[in-house]
């Protein structure tokens, strides 16, 4: 179950893309009554807009920003403490 939650963004993204292509396929194959044309255009805008958001996240600036945030977090980690003077003296004496 934990594996599912760690990949939930990918699963939702895949669902949106599959839904978009299915919707487009059905629009091409089914005759649309004139009275329903407006509502289908609205639905197409919502679904295809969602697909654009998914593509933008995975291949656009959002992906780069999340990668940059991870890099920044790694760069902000505290450096290891400097050795104390007594440790330095011991190393010099052993040499």
C-alpha positions in Angstrom: 0.0 0.0 0.0 2.9 2.4 0.8 4.3 1.7 -2.7 1.0 2.9 -4.2 1.0 6.2 -2.3 4.6 6.9 -3.3 3.7 6.6 -7.0 0.3 8.3 -6.8 1.4 11.3 -8.9 2.5 9.0 -11.7 -0.7 7.0 -11.5 -2.9 10.0 -11.6 -0.9 11.4 -14.5 -1.2 8.2 -16.4 -4.9 8.1 -15.8 -5.4 11.6 -17.1 -3.4 10.9 -20.3 -5.3 7.6 -21.0 -8.6 9.4 -20.3 -7.6 12.2 -22.7 -6.7 9.9 -25.5 -9.9 7.8 -25.0 -12.0 10.9 -25.0 -10.4 12.2 -28.3 -10.8 8.7 -29.9 -14.5 8.7 -29.0 -15.0 12.2 -30.3 -13.7 11.1 -33.6 -15.7 7.9 -33.8 -19.1 8.9 -32.4 -21.5 11.4 -34.0 -22.3 14.1 -31.6 -25.9 15.5 -31.4 -26.1 19.3 -32.0 -27.6 19.9 -28.6 -24.7 18.2 -26.8 -21.9 19.9 -28.7 -21.4 22.7 -26.2 -21.1 20.5 -23.2 -18.7 18.2 -25.0 -16.5 21.1 -25.9 -16.4 22.2 -22.3 -15.5 18.6 -21.2 -12.8 18.4 -23.9 -11.3 21.7 -22.6 -11.2 20.4 -19.1 -9.8 17.0 -19.9 -7.2 18.3 -22.4 -6.2 21.1 -20.1 -5.6 18.5 -17.4 -3.4 16.5 -19.8 -1.5 19.7 -20.6 -0.9 20.1 -16.9 0.4 16.5 -16.5 2.8 16.9 -19.5 3.9 20.3 -18.2 4.7 18.8 -14.8 6.7 15.8 -16.1 8.5 17.5 -18.9 8.3 21.2 -18.1 9.4 23.8 -15.6 7.7 22.1 -12.6 9.9 19.1 -13.0 13.0 21.3 -13.2 11.8 23.2 -10.1 11.3 20.0 -8.1 14.7 18.8 -9.1 16.3 22.1 -8.2 14.5 22.0 -4.8 16.0 18.6 -4.1 19.5 19.9 -5.1 19.1 23.0 -3.0 18.1 20.8 0.0 21.2 18.7 -0.4 23.4 21.8 -0.8 22.0 23.3 2.4 23.1 20.4 4.6 25.5 21.4 7.2 29.1 20.5 6.5 30.8 18.1 8.9 32.4 19.8 11.9 36.0 20.7 11.7 38.3 18.5 13.8 39.3 19.8 17.2 42.9 21.1 17.7 43.8 18.2 19.9 42.9 15.7 17.1 45.0 17.7 14.7 47.9 17.7 17.2 47.7 13.9 17.6 47.8 13.4 13.8 50.8 15.6 13.5 52.6 13.8 16.3 52.0 10.4 14.7 53.5 11.6 11.4 
